[in-house]
Amino acid sequence: MTANQRLQPGDAAPDSQVLSHTGQPLHLAELWPNGPTLLILLRHFG
């Protein structure tokens, strides 16, 4: 997927690596076999 392409409803999300709430790296694809995954992004001011 290039930078100017957008996901459409029903498209699979690209696998990304994020940090878990404990600070450990986690690939989102590791969670998908368990069902839908909700990713919440919080902004930290401080």
C-alpha positions in Angstrom: 0.0 0.0 0.0 1.4 3.4 -1.0 1.1 6.5 1.1 -1.7 8.0 -1.0 -3.9 4.9 -0.9 -6.6 4.7 1.7 -8.2 1.7 3.3 -11.8 1.1 2.4 -14.4 -0.5 4.8 -13.8 -4.2 4.9 -10.1 -3.9 3.9 -7.6 -5.7 6.2 -5.5 -3.3 8.2 -1.8 -3.5 7.6 0.2 -5.2 10.3 2.0 -2.7 12.5 4.2 -3.0 15.5 3.1 -1.0 18.6 4.0 -0.9 22.2 1.6 -2.7 24.7 0.5 -1.1 27.9 3.5 -2.7 29.5 5.9 -1.2 27.0 6.6 -4.5 25.2 6.6 -4.6 21.3 3.5 -6.2 19.9 2.5 -6.9 16.3 -1.2 -6.3 15.7 -1.5 -9.4 13.6 -0.8 -11.4 16.8 -4.2 -10.3 18.1 -6.3 -10.8 15.0 -6.8 -14.6 15.3 -8.7 -13.9 18.5 -11.2 -11.7 16.8 -11.6 -7.9 16.0 -8.9 -5.7 17.5 -9.6 -2.2 18.8 -6.6 0.1 18.9 -6.9 3.2 21.1 -4.3 6.0 20.8 -3.9 8.4 23.7 -2.1 11.7 23.6 0.2 12.4 26.5 0.7 16.0 27.5 3.3 16.6 30.1 
